[in-house]
Amino acid sequence: MKPETHLMTELVGLPDHGARAGAAVLARREPSRIDEVERLQRQMLVSDGLHWELHLVSGRWWCSPELHRLLRLPSETPVPVSPFERCVDEDRARIDDACAQAIDQNGGFTLDLRLLDGDGHGRWWRCTARVLPGASGVTEYLAGVLREVHADRQALLNLEAMASRCERAMEATSEVHFEHTVGRADFFISDRICTLLGYPKGTPAPAREVYFSWVHPEDRALLQTEFATASAAPGAWESVYRLRHRDGGFRWVRARGRTEVGADGRLRMTGMLTDTHEQTLLRRDIEAQRQHLEAMVEERTTRLETALAEAQRQREQAERANESKSVFLAHMSHEIRTPLNGVLGLNELALQEATSTQQKRHLRLALQSGRNLLGIINDVLDFSRLSAGMLPPVDEPFDLCDTLAEAMRAVMPTVRTKNLGLIYDHVGAISRVVGDPQRVQQIVSNLLSNAVKYTEQGHIELLTQVDEVAPGHCVARIAVRDTGCGMDAEVAARVFQPFVQGDASLARRHGGTGLGLSIALGLAQSVGGSLALDSVPGRSSCFTLELPLRVQAGHQPGSGWPPPGEAWLLHTRLLPAQAMQQRLERMGWGCDILGSVTELIARAHAAPEAPDLLLLGESAIDATTDLGLLRRLLPHTNIVLLVRPDWNEPPVEAAARMAQMPLIFMPVTPAALLELLCMSGPQTDQIVSGHSSLSGLPMPVDADDASDVLVVEDNMVNQVIVCEMIEVLGLRTRLAEDGDSAVRACRDRPPALVLMDLQMPGVDGLEATRQLRALQQRGTLPSFPIVALTAHATPQDRDSCAAAGMVGYLTKPVAMADLRNELSRWLRSP
């Protein structure tokens, strides 16, 4: 027996006072052996294990004093009788069985088990023990040492778990794993390769030579090349080839992996093999289809290019045709309007000089027929331009109420002839907008003309509502309603078609081309709007125009509020009177309707207070009405004549001027109504709002006596007509036959105004205007207005005139009223 074993035996045989107490006893018995005991103690202290012994005779246990430290037990924890008292329950039976077997066989054992540390966690220890004899040489002890292997055991368990996880993953996937170390004969491929190729489960994986013999003969050379390339340097690689199936066929597979440098410095190829047979066949089928489609696309592309080339040729041909059509329309417009200007102009001049009633009747019929012809020509030309896309919209600021008022005033002469009533109303604070004023006016003019044509009695309404739908954007809803014959659903469904009328029979009562509504719809759609119809047969029709517009920045005229007041309205037509009454009440005014002059005089005598405003409707007064009496009865009231612009009663107008009663022309716009309601007391001689286009004997232009008008015109008939019209209006004229002579005439003596034709020999009207404006800018000539008077009537012609420097635009044939209104804009007496 070794000395250390003998000493340990003696220590175990002592009473259980611990190792140190036992060492002290031995020291007293045998002082000579103190050094050996202390050396043994030091060896146990520096040992990395936990030593223990079991005395087989007495059954007593001993543990080295490092038990608390190694198990991380608190100092107050009682010393266990056996180190295995800290064993987890699952391992207790195993250690007991191992100890019993060692004692029975007088041998030893090594066993991993778990002991609970101070935190109650099981940590792995490796127990190595064997049976030892005592001092007498008889088996007396079971001694051993416990060393902590927790970290190693955890690493092993983690490795086993990872290996198990990898095995499960490999089992779950259909891919085959393989490895090969370059330069060695080893070649590993998983058993799944056999399953993939149809062999029974459990068939061993093939060796390298067998595996490569399964490769399709056509793929072997390529696979060998790719394999050599992949094994030459680190990096990723991929190969696609076919393997022989158990049934004798071949299946497509794809091998992908990486070549990396291993720990031993050798290149190791690791990868996965995937069955891609179906995908490969599908891909090849798709590739075949793609090639077929590419061939079809190439063929169709060639055909399409040919078709596009043909379309381009036809488009260019159509553009040339449209250009020719544009030139033709412009020439036709000019050539038709020029003689028609002579017909209408001379007719209107003759009407001024006619003396007999029969002459006047014949001339009026001829004038009306000429104007009807002009309307037909305008409709045909507008429809042709619209169909050819030659009416591009413009975008400019304008007053919607003024534009609609102009459209309504244009039909008033016909309305007067048919003795119809007119109603106008505008709802909303917005009137200044941005859009295309010419198109808006033309659309509404067509709708109003249509309403007047088909209405024999009753009235025509023009109602407008403008709503702001977003900041800076609004929608205008313009309704034209009549009390005419209406139409049924079948007629209403085709009424917007060109050349269609409600009554197309030979017995129809109304003429026309049937283009007005078609043009209106086309113009509305060209600016993003819509036009709808609601009609009741035998009662009425209502056309509703809806237009998107932009709100012009700044102040909106007519949007304010006047001071409160009271108004009387003398009118013989109830519905128009009620419409004006409603407008006044919306402005915060009271309004009473009176039906006759007699009722008005009686009311003026009886009323305790005079009204702030008295509106005299033209239908209620005539030359016999004593306006002076009304002024004497209401000396402090603002009395205004409410008349249509074609009203022509010079005696009544003279009497109104004497009685300080100004005129206001219908329809009354919101701005004009606000201006009127803000007036206080009698007004001086003036027109409150609007302008006159008198059909009878025109009033002279209110201009300076020295004012003269230079008429630039090359057509002799037009020269006579325009000069005589201007002289009838009380102005002097001079004549120039072309643009060059016009410039010379202005240099010799600057005129008050120039009426400029466009198409003339030599220098045309546009070039002459540019030369005159250049002379004015240099200070050679004073400033004077230049107004176009031309048979060119397209929007492009109007734009060209404005670009050249013209401030006004009149088209032939020109009516005397339109000529007077244009001259009145620019010629005012100082």
C-alpha positions in Angstrom: 0.0 0.0 0.0 1.2 3.5 -0.8 2.0 5.7 2.1 -0.7 8.2 1.0 -3.3 5.5 1.0 -2.2 4.3 4.4 -2.4 7.8 5.8 -5.8 8.3 4.2 -7.0 5.1 5.7 -5.9 6.3 9.1 -7.7 9.6 8.5 -10.9 7.7 7.6 -10.6 5.5 10.7 -10.5 8.5 13.0 -13.7 10.0 14.5 -15.5 12.3 12.2 -13.9 15.5 13.3 -12.7 16.5 9.7 -9.4 16.1 8.1 -7.6 18.7 10.1 -8.7 17.1 13.4 -7.6 13.7 12.3 -4.3 15.1 11.3 -3.8 16.6 14.8 -4.5 13.2 16.5 -2.0 11.5 14.3 0.5 14.2 15.1 0.2 13.4 18.8 0.5 9.7 18.2 3.4 9.8 15.8 5.1 13.1 15.6 7.5 11.7 13.0 4.7 11.5 10.4 3.4 15.1 10.6 5.2 16.0 7.5 3.5 13.3 5.4 0.0 14.2 6.6 0.5 17.9 5.9 1.9 17.0 2.4 -1.2 14.9 1.8 -3.5 17.8 2.8 -1.6 20.2 0.5 -2.1 17.7 -2.4 -5.8 17.6 -1.8 -6.1 21.4 -1.6 -4.3 21.9 -4.9 -6.2 19.1 -6.7 -8.9 20.2 -9.2 -11.2 17.5 -8.0 -13.4 16.6 -5.1 -12.0 13.6 -3.2 -14.3 11.2 -1.3 -14.1 7.9 0.5 -16.6 5.3 1.9 -15.5 3.1 4.7 -17.0 -0.2 3.7 -17.0 -1.6 7.2 -18.4 1.3 9.2 -20.4 2.8 6.3 -19.0 6.3 7.1 -18.3 8.8 4.3 -15.6 11.4 4.0 -15.3 14.3 1.6 -12.4 16.7 1.0 -13.1 20.1 2.7 -13.4 21.8 -0.8 -16.9 20.4 -1.2 -18.5 23.8 -0.4 -16.2 25.8 -2.7 -16.5 23.4 -5.7 -20.2 23.1 -5.4 -20.6 26.8 -4.7 -22.5 26.1 -1.5 -23.2 28.8 1.0 -21.0 28.6 4.1 -24.0 28.0 6.4 -25.0 24.9 4.4 -24.5 21.7 6.5 -21.8 19.4 5.4 -23.5 16.5 3.6 -22.8 13.0 4.8 -22.1 11.9 1.2 -21.2 14.0 -1.8 -23.9 12.1 -3.7 -26.6 13.6 -1.4 -26.4 16.6 -3.9 -27.1 14.2 -6.9 -30.2 15.0 -9.0 -32.9 12.4 -8.7 -32.5 11.1 -12.2 -28.8 10.1 -11.6 -29.1 8.7 -8.0 -29.9 5.2 -9.1 -27.1 5.1 -11.6 -24.4 6.1 -9.0 -25.8 3.7 -6.4 -25.7 0.9 -9.0 -22.1 1.8 -10.0 -20.9 1.8 -6.4 -22.6 -1.5 -5.6 -21.1 -3.1 -8.7 -17.6 -1.9 -7.9 -17.8 -3.2 -4.4 -19.1 -6.6 -5.6 -16.5 -6.9 -8.2 -13.7 -5.3 -6.2 -13.2 -3.0 -9.1 -13.9 0.6 -10.2 -16.0 2.8 -12.4 -16.2 6.1 -14.2 -19.6 7.8 -14.5 -20.9 11.2 -15.4 -23.6 12.5 -13.1 -25.2 15.8 -12.1 -24.8 17.5 -8.6 -26.9 20.4 -7.4 -24.9 23.6 -6.9 -25.8 26.3 -4.4 -28.4 27.7 -6.8 -30.1 24.4 -7.2 -28.8 23.9 -10.7 -27.6 20.5 -11.8 -24.0 20.6 -13.1 -22.2 17.7 -14.7 -19.3 16.0 -12.8 -17.2 13.0 -13.8 -16.8 10.5 -11.0 -13.8 8.1 -11.0 -13.7 5.5 -8.2 -12.3 2.2 -7.2 -12.3 -0.2 -4.2 -9.1 0.0 -2.0 -7.7 -2.2 0.8 -7.1 -1.0 4.3 -3.9 -1.2 6.5 -4.5 -4.9 6.9 -4.6 -5.5 3.2 -8.3 -6.4 3.2 -10.8 -4.5 1.0 -11.9 -1.7 3.2 -12.6 1.5 1.2 -14.4 2.8 -1.9 -12.5 6.0 -2.8 -12.8 8.3 -5.7 -12.6 11.8 -7.1 -15.2 14.1 -8.7 -14.1 16.5 -11.4 -16.4 19.1 -13.0 -17.1 18.5 -16.7 -20.1 20.6 -17.0 -18.8 22.8 -19.8 -17.5 19.9 -21.8 -20.7 18.0 -21.3 -22.8 21.0 -22.4 -20.7 21.4 -25.5 -21.1 17.7 -26.2 -24.9 17.9 -25.7 -25.1 21.0 -27.9 -23.1 19.2 -30.5 -25.3 16.2 -30.3 -28.4 18.4 -30.5 -27.0 20.2 -33.6 -26.1 16.8 -35.2 -29.6 15.6 -34.5 -31.1 18.7 -35.9 -29.0 18.4 -39.0 -30.0 14.8 -39.4 -33.7 15.8 -39.0 -33.3 18.6 -41.6 -31.6 16.2 -44.0 -34.4 13.7 -43.5 -37.0 16.4 -44.0 -35.4 17.8 -47.3 -35.3 16.1 -50.6 -31.7 17.2 -51.2 -28.6 15.0 -51.2 -25.5 16.1 -49.2 -22.0 15.3 -50.5 -18.4 16.1 -49.6 -15.0 15.5 -51.1 -11.5 16.4 -50.0 -9.3 17.3 -53.0 -6.3 15.1 -53.2 -7.8 12.3 -51.3 -9.8 9.2 -52.3 -12.6 10.0 -49.8 -16.0 10.7 -51.4 -19.1 11.0 -49.2 -22.7 11.2 -50.5 -25.8 10.7 -48.3 -28.0 7.7 -48.7 -30.8 9.8 -50.0 -29.2 9.7 -53.5 -30.5 6.1 -53.7 -34.0 7.1 -52.7 -33.9 10.0 -55.2 -33.0 7.6 -58.0 -35.7 5.0 -57.1 -33.8 2.5 -55.0 -35.3 1.1 -51.8 -34.8 3.0 -48.6 -31.7 1.8 -46.8 -29.7 1.1 -50.0 -26.1 2.2 -49.3 -24.8 5.2 -51.1 -22.6 4.4 -54.1 -18.8 4.8 -54.3 -17.3 7.5 -56.4 -16.8 5.3 -59.4 -20.3 3.9 -59.3 -21.7 7.4 -58.9 -20.0 8.8 -61.9 -21.0 5.8 -63.9 -24.6 6.9 -63.3 -24.0 10.2 -65.1 -25.5 10.5 -68.6 -22.8 9.8 -71.2 -23.6 13.2 -72.9 -23.0 15.0 -69.6 -19.9 13.2 -68.3 -17.2 15.3 -70.1 -18.8 18.6 -69.0 -19.2 17.3 -65.4 -15.6 16.3 -65.3 -14.5 19.7 -66.5 -16.7 21.5 -64.0 -15.6 19.2 -61.2 -11.9 19.9 -62.0 -12.6 23.6 -62.1 -14.4 23.6 -58.8 -11.6 21.6 -57.1 -8.9 23.9 -58.3 -9.6 27.0 -56.1 -12.0 28.2 -53.3 -15.4 29.5 -54.4 -19.0 28.7 -55.3 -19.9 26.3 -58.1 -22.9 24.8 -59.8 -23.5 22.0 -62.3 -26.5 20.6 -64.0 -26.5 17.1 -65.4 -28.5 13.8 -65.6 -28.3 10.7 -63.5 -29.6 7.2 -64.4 -32.7 6.2 -62.5 -33.4 2.7 -61.4 -36.0 2.3 -64.1 -33.4 3.0 -66.7 -34.4 6.6 -67.5 -32.4 9.7 -66.6 -33.4 12.5 -64.3 -32.0 16.1 -64.3 -30.3 17.1 -61.1 -28.5 20.3 -60.0 -25.4 20.2 -57.8 -24.5 23.4 -55.9 -21.8 24.0 -53.3 -18.6 25.7 -52.3 -15.0 24.8 -52.2 -13.2 26.0 -49.1 -9.8 25.5 -47.4 -10.1 23.0 -44.5 -8.3 23.0 -41.1 -5.7 20.7 -42.6 -5.0 23.1 -45.5 -6.7 21.0 -48.1 -9.6 22.1 -50.3 -12.9 20.5 -49.3 -15.9 20.5 -51.7 -19.2 20.6 -49.9 -22.6 20.8 -51.6 -26.2 19.7 -52.1 -27.7 17.8 -54.9 -31.3 18.6 -55.9 -33.7 16.8 -58.2 -34.7 19.4 -60.8 -36.1 17.0 -63.4 -39.6 18.5 -63.6 -38.4 22.1 -63.3 -35.8 21.5 -66.1 -38.3 19.9 -68.4 -40.8 22.8 -67.7 -38.0 25.3 -68.2 -37.1 23.8 -71.5 -40.7 23.8 -72.5 -41.0 27.4 -71.5 -37.8 28.2 -73.4 -39.2 26.5 -76.5 -42.4 28.5 -76.1 -40.4 31.7 -75.6 -38.5 31.1 -78.8 -41.7 30.5 -80.6 -43.3 33.7 -79.1 -40.2 35.6 -80.0 -40.5 34.5 -83.5 -44.2 35.5 -83.5 -43.3 38.8 -81.9 -40.6 39.5 -84.4 -43.1 38.7 -87.2 -45.8 40.9 -85.7 -43.3 43.6 -84.9 -42.4 43.7 -88.6 -46.0 43.8 -89.5 -46.7 46.5 -86.9 -43.7 48.6 -88.1 -45.2 48.3 -91.6 -48.6 49.3 -90.3 -47.1 52.2 -88.3 -45.3 53.4 -91.3 -48.5 53.3 -93.2 -50.4 55.0 -90.4 -47.7 57.7 -90.3 -48.1 58.2 -94.0 -51.8 58.4 -93.7 -51.5 60.7 -90.7 -49.2 63.0 -92.7 -51.7 62.8 -95.5 -54.6 63.6 -93.2 -52.6 66.5 -91.7 -52.0 67.8 -95.2 -55.7 67.4 -95.9 -56.6 69.1 -92.6 -54.2 71.9 -93.4 -55.8 72.2 -96.8 -59.2 72.1 -95.2 -58.1 74.8 -92.8 -56.9 77.0 -95.6 -60.1 76.2 -97.5 -62.3 77.1 -94.5 -60.4 80.3 -93.9 -60.7 81.3 -97.6 -64.4 80.2 -97.7 -65.1 82.2 -94.6 -63.4 85.3 -96.1 -64.9 84.9 -99.5 -68.5 84.3 -98.2 -68.4 87.1 -95.5 -67.0 89.7 -97.9 -70.0 89.8 -100.3 -72.4 89.1 -97.4 -71.0 92.2 -95.7 -72.0 94.2 -98.8 -75.5 92.7 -98.9 -76.2 93.2 -95.2 -74.4 96.5 -94.9 -76.1 98.1 -97.9 -79.4 96.7 -96.7 -79.0 98.2 -93.3 -78.0 101.6 -94.8 -81.0 101.5 -97.1 -83.3 100.7 -94.2 -82.1 104.0 -92.5 -83.2 105.9 -95.6 -86.4 104.1 -96.5 -89.5 106.3 -96.3 -92.5 104.0 -97.0 -93.7 101.3 -94.7 -93.6 98.7 -97.5 -90.0 99.5 -98.3 -89.0 99.2 -94.6 -90.9 95.9 -94.3 -89.2 94.5 -97.4 -85.7 95.7 -96.3 -86.2 94.3 -92.8 -87.2 90.9 -94.2 -84.1 91.0 -96.5 -81.9 92.0 -93.6 -83.3 89.2 -91.4 -82.8 86.7 -94.2 -79.2 87.8 -94.6 -78.6 87.4 -90.9 -80.2 83.9 -91.0 -77.8 83.1 -93.8 -74.9 84.4 -91.8 -76.0 82.2 -88.9 -76.1 79.1 -91.1 -72.6 79.9 -92.5 -71.2 80.4 -89.0 -72.7 77.0 -87.9 -71.3 75.1 -90.8 -67.9 76.7 -90.5 -67.8 76.1 -86.7 -68.9 72.5 -87.1 -66.2 71.9 -89.7 -63.5 73.5 -87.5 -64.7 71.5 -84.5 -64.7 68.2 -86.5 -61.1 69.0 -87.7 -59.9 69.9 -84.2 -59.2 73.4 -85.3 -60.7 75.1 -82.3 -58.1 74.7 -79.5 -59.4 76.0 -76.2 -57.8 79.1 -74.6 -57.2 79.9 -70.9 -57.7 83.5 -69.9 -59.4 85.4 -67.1 -62.9 86.7 -67.8 -66.1 87.7 -66.1 -68.6 84.9 -66.4 -71.6 87.1 -65.7 -70.7 89.6 -68.3 -70.1 86.9 -70.9 -73.5 85.3 -70.2 -75.1 88.7 -70.3 -73.6 89.4 -73.8 -75.0 86.0 -75.0 -78.5 86.8 -73.7 -78.4 90.4 -75.2 -77.6 88.9 -78.6 -80.9 87.1 -78.8 -83.0 90.0 -77.4 -84.1 91.4 -80.8 -85.6 88.0 -81.7 -87.1 87.7 -78.2 -88.7 91.2 -78.7 -90.2 90.1 -82.0 -91.8 87.0 -80.5 -92.9 89.0 -77.4 -91.2 86.6 -75.0 -90.1 87.2 -71.4 -86.5 86.9 -70.2 -85.4 85.8 -66.8 -81.7 86.0 -65.6 -80.3 85.0 -62.3 -76.8 84.2 -60.9 -76.2 82.4 -57.6 -72.8 82.5 -56.0 -70.1 85.0 -55.1 -67.8 84.0 -57.9 -68.0 85.7 -61.3 -64.3 86.3 -62.3 -62.9 83.0 -63.5 -60.2 81.6 -65.8 -61.3 79.6 -68.9 -62.3 80.1 -72.5 -64.8 83.0 -72.6 -65.5 82.7 -76.4 -66.5 79.1 -76.1 -68.7 79.7 -73.1 -70.4 82.5 -74.9 -70.9 80.5 -78.1 -72.3 77.5 -76.2 -74.8 79.6 -74.3 -75.6 81.6 -77.5 -76.5 78.4 -79.3 -78.6 77.2 -76.4 -80.4 80.5 -76.1 -81.0 80.7 -79.9 -82.4 77.1 -79.8 -84.7 78.0 -76.9 -86.0 81.2 -78.7 -86.5 79.2 -81.9 -88.8 76.6 -80.3 -90.6 78.9 -77.9 -93.8 80.6 -79.2 -95.0 82.1 -75.9 -93.9 82.3 -72.3 -90.3 83.1 -71.3 -86.7 82.1 -71.6 -84.6 81.6 -68.4 -80.8 81.8 -68.0 -79.8 80.6 -64.6 -76.3 80.3 -63.3 -74.8 78.8 -60.1 -71.1 78.8 -59.4 -69.7 76.7 -56.5 -66.1 76.5 -55.4 -65.2 72.8 -55.2 -61.6 73.2 -54.2 -59.3 76.1 -53.4 -58.9 78.0 -56.7 -61.3 75.7 -58.6 -65.0 76.0 -59.2 -67.9 74.4 -61.2 -70.3 76.6 -63.1 -73.8 75.1 -63.8 -75.6 77.1 -66.5 -79.2 76.2 -67.2 -81.2 77.5 -70.2 -84.9 76.8 -69.7 -87.8 77.6 -72.1 -91.5 77.2 -72.2 -91.5 75.8 -75.7 -92.8 72.6 -77.3 -90.4 70.3 -75.5 -89.5 66.9 -76.9 -90.0 63.2 -76.2 -87.2 60.7 -75.1 -86.6 59.5 -78.6 -86.0 63.0 -80.0 -84.0 64.0 -76.9 -81.7 61.0 -77.4 -80.5 62.2 -80.8 -80.9 65.9 -80.6 -77.1 66.4 -80.1 -76.3 64.6 -83.3 -75.3 66.9 -86.2 -77.9 67.9 -88.7 -80.7 66.6 -86.5 -83.8 68.6 -85.5 -86.7 67.8 -83.3 -89.0 67.9 -86.3 -87.4 66.7 -89.5 -90.6 66.4 -91.5 -91.5 68.4 -94.6 -94.1 70.1 -92.4 -91.7 71.4 -89.8 -92.2 74.9 -88.6 -88.6 75.7 -87.6 -85.7 75.9 -90.0 -82.0 75.7 -89.4 -79.1 73.3 -90.1 -79.5 71.2 -86.9 -75.9 72.0 -86.0 -76.3 74.4 -83.0 -76.7 71.8 -80.3 -74.1 69.5 -81.8 -71.6 72.4 -81.8 -72.6 73.3 -78.2 -71.9 69.8 -77.0 -68.6 69.6 -78.9 -67.4 72.9 -77.5 -68.5 71.9 -74.0 -66.6 68.6 -74.2 -63.5 70.3 -75.6 -63.1 72.3 -72.4 -63.8 69.4 -70.1 -67.5 70.2 -69.5 -70.8 68.4 -70.1 -74.2 69.3 -71.6 -77.4 67.6 -70.5 -81.0 67.8 -71.5 -84.2 67.5 -69.5 -87.4 67.9 -71.5 -91.1 67.5 -71.0 -93.1 67.1 -74.3 -95.4 70.0 -74.9 -94.2 72.0 -71.9 -90.5 72.9 -71.7 -86.9 72.0 -72.2 -83.9 72.6 -70.0 -80.3 72.4 -71.2 -77.7 72.3 -68.4 -74.1 73.2 -69.1 -71.6 72.2 -66.5 -68.1 73.6 -66.8 -65.0 73.2 -64.6 -63.2 76.6 -64.2 -60.5 78.2 -62.1 -61.3 81.0 -59.8 -59.4 84.2 -60.7 -57.4 85.6 -57.8 -58.4 88.9 -56.3 -61.7 90.7 -55.7 -64.9 89.3 -57.1 -67.2 92.0 -58.4 -70.7 91.8 -57.1 -69.7 89.8 -54.0 -70.2 92.6 -51.5 -73.4 93.8 -49.7 -75.1 97.1 -50.3 -76.7 99.2 -47.6 -80.3 98.1 -46.8 -83.1 99.7 -48.7 -86.5 99.5 -50.3 -87.3 99.2 -54.0 -90.4 99.4 -56.2 -90.4 97.5 -59.5 -92.8 98.5 -62.2 -93.2 95.6 -64.6 -96.1 94.0 -66.6 -94.6 90.5 -66.8 -95.0 88.7 -63.5 -92.4 86.0 -63.7 -89.5 88.2 -64.7 -90.6 90.7 -62.1 -90.6 88.0 -59.4 -87.2 86.8 -60.5 -85.8 90.4 -60.0 -87.7 90.6 -56.7 -85.9 87.5 -55.4 -82.5 88.8 -56.4 -83.1 92.1 -54.5 -84.3 90.2 -51.5 -81.1 88.0 -51.5 -79.2 91.3 -51.4 -81.1 92.4 -48.2 -83.6 94.7 -49.9 -87.3 94.8 -49.8 -89.1 94.9 -53.1 -92.8 95.6 -54.1 -94.0 94.8 -57.6 -96.4 97.3 -59.3 -98.3 96.3 -62.5 -99.1 99.7 -64.1 -98.1 103.4 -64.0 -101.5 104.2 -62.5 -100.8 101.9 -59.6 -97.4 103.4 -59.2 -98.7 107.0 -59.1 -101.4 105.9 -56.5 -98.7 104.2 -54.4 -96.5 107.3 -54.6 -99.3 109.5 -53.3 -100.3 107.1 -50.5 -97.0 105.8 -49.3 -95.7 107.3 -46.1 -92.1 106.9 -47.3 -90.7 107.0 -50.7 -88.6 104.0 -51.9 -84.8 104.2 -52.2 -85.0 102.7 -55.7 -87.6 102.6 -58.5 -87.1 100.3 -61.4 -89.2 101.1 -64.5 -89.5 98.1 -66.8 -89.6 99.0 -70.5 -92.8 97.0 -71.0 -94.7 99.3 -68.6 -93.8 102.7 -70.1 -94.2 104.4 -73.5 -94.1 107.8 -75.0 -97.3 108.8 -73.1 -95.8 108.1 -69.7 -95.2 111.3 -67.7 -91.7 110.7 -66.3 -91.5 114.3 -65.1 -94.5 113.6 -62.8 -92.8 110.5 -61.4 -89.7 112.6 -60.6 -91.9 115.2 -58.9 -93.7 112.6 -56.9 -90.4 110.9 -55.9 -87.8 113.7 -55.9 -85.3 111.9 -53.7 -85.6 108.4 -55.2 -83.1 106.8 -57.6 -85.3 106.1 -60.6 -83.8 103.8 -63.3 -85.2 102.5 -66.6 -84.7 98.8 -66.9 -84.5 98.2 -70.7 -83.2 95.7 -73.2 -80.2 96.7 -75.2 -82.3 96.8 -78.4 -84.8 99.2 -76.9 -85.2 102.2 -79.2 -87.5 104.9 -77.9 -85.7 108.2 -78.4 -88.5 110.4 -77.0 -88.8 108.3 -73.8 -85.0 108.3 -73.4 -84.8 112.1 -73.8 -87.5 112.5 -71.2 -85.7 110.1 -68.9 -82.5 112.1 -69.3 -84.4 115.3 -68.4 -85.8 113.6 -65.3 -82.4 112.3 -64.1 -83.4 108.7 -64.8 -80.4 106.6 -66.1 -80.7 103.4 -68.1 -79.7 99.9 -67.0 -79.6 97.2 -69.7 -80.9 93.8 -69.1 -79.8 91.3 -68.1 -78.6 92.9 -64.9 -75.3 91.3 -63.8 -74.5 90.9 -60.1 -71.9 93.7 -60.4 -74.4 96.0 -62.0 -77.0 95.2 -59.4 -74.6 95.9 -56.6 -73.6 99.2 -58.2 -77.2 100.2 -58.6 -78.1 99.4 -55.0 -75.1 101.4 -53.7 -76.4 104.6 -55.5 -78.3 107.1 -53.5 -80.8 109.7 -54.8 -81.3 110.9 -58.4 -78.5 110.2 -60.8 -77.1 112.3 -63.7 -77.5 111.3 -67.3 -75.7 108.0 -67.7 -76.0 104.3 -68.4 -75.6 102.4 -65.2 -74.3 99.2 -66.8 -74.1 97.4 -70.1 -74.2 98.7 -73.6 -76.7 99.3 -76.4 -77.0 97.6 -79.7 -79.9 99.5 -81.1 -81.7 98.0 -84.1 -83.4 101.2 -85.1 -81.8 104.6 -85.9 -78.5 104.4 -84.1 -77.5 107.1 -81.6 -74.3 109.0 -82.6 -71.0 108.1 -81.1 -70.2 110.4 -78.2 -66.8 111.5 -79.5 -64.9 114.7 -80.2 -66.0 116.6 -83.3 -62.4 116.4 -84.7 -62.3 112.6 -84.4 -61.9 110.8 -87.6 -61.7 107.1 -88.4 -59.2 105.7 -90.9 -60.8 102.9 -92.8 -58.2 100.5 -94.3 -60.1 98.4 -96.9 -59.4 97.2 -100.4 -62.9 96.1 -101.4 -64.9 98.9 -103.0 -68.3 97.7 -101.7 -67.0 97.4 -98.2 -65.4 100.8 -98.4 -68.8 102.3 -99.2 -70.7 100.4 -96.5 -68.2 101.0 -93.6 -67.6 104.7 -94.4 -71.4 105.4 -94.7 -72.1 103.5 -91.4 -69.4 105.5 -89.6 -70.8 108.8 -91.1 -74.3 107.8 -89.9 -72.8 107.5 -86.5 -71.6 111.1 -86.6 -67.9 110.6 -87.4 -65.7 111.6 -90.2 -63.8 109.0 -92.2 -60.7 108.7 -94.3 -59.9 105.8 -96.6 -56.7 103.7 -97.3 -56.7 100.8 -99.8 -53.8 98.8 -98.4 -51.4 98.6 -95.5 -48.7 100.7 -97.0 -51.0 103.6 -97.8 -52.5 103.2 -94.3 -49.0 103.7 -92.7 -48.5 106.8 -94.9 -51.9 108.2 -94.0 -51.2 107.9 -90.3 -47.8 109.6 -90.7 -49.5 112.5 -92.6 -52.2 112.9 -90.0 -52.7 110.5 -87.1 -56.4 109.4 -86.9 -58.5 108.9 -83.7 -59.0 105.2 -84.6 -58.0 102.8 -87.4 -60.4 100.1 -88.7 -58.0 97.6 -90.3 -58.8 94.9 -92.8 -56.4 91.9 -92.8 -56.2 90.5 -96.3 -55.0 93.2 -98.7 -52.6 93.4 -101.6 -49.0 94.3 -100.8 -48.7 95.0 -97.0 -51.5 93.2 -95.2 -53.3 94.4 -92.1 -51.2 92.5 -89.6 -47.9 93.9 -91.0 -49.3 97.4 -91.2 -50.4 97.2 -87.5 -46.9 96.1 -86.5 -45.4 99.0 -88.3 -47.8 101.5 -86.7 -47.2 100.1 -83.2 -43.4 100.4 -83.8 -43.7 104.0 -84.8 -45.8 104.7 -81.7 -43.2 103.0 -79.5 -40.5 105.2 -81.0 -42.6 108.3 -80.4 -43.0 109.1 -84.1 -46.8 108.6 -83.8 -49.2 109.3 -81.0 -51.2 106.4 -79.5 -54.5 105.5 -81.1 -56.6 102.3 -81.2 -56.4 99.9 -84.1 -59.5 97.6 -84.5 -59.7 94.7 -86.9 -62.6 94.6 -89.4 -62.1 91.4 -91.3 -63.9 88.5 -92.9 -61.3 86.1 -91.3 -63.3 84.9 -88.3 -61.4 82.0 -86.7 -60.0 82.1 -83.1 -56.5 81.9 -84.6 -57.3 85.0 -86.6 -58.4 86.8 -83.5 -55.2 85.8 -81.7 -53.1 86.9 -84.6 -54.7 90.3 -84.5 -54.1 90.7 -80.8 -50.5 89.6 -81.2 -49.9 92.2 -83.9 -51.2 95.0 -81.6 -54.9 95.4 -82.4 -57.1 96.2 -79.4 -60.5 95.3 -81.0 -61.9 92.7 -83.4 -65.0 93.0 -85.6 -66.0 90.4 -88.2 -67.8 90.9 -91.5 -70.6 91.3 -92.2 -70.7 93.9 -89.4 -73.9 95.2 -88.0 -74.2 99.0 -87.3 -74.9 98.4 -83.7 -71.8 96.3 -83.2 -69.8 98.9 -85.1 -71.2 101.7 -82.9 -70.5 99.7 -79.7 -66.8 99.1 -80.7 -66.3 102.7 -81.7 -67.9 103.9 -78.4 -65.3 101.9 -76.4 -62.4 103.9 -77.8 -63.9 107.3 -78.8 -65.1 109.3 -75.9 -65.6 113.1 -75.8 -63.2 114.7 -73.3 
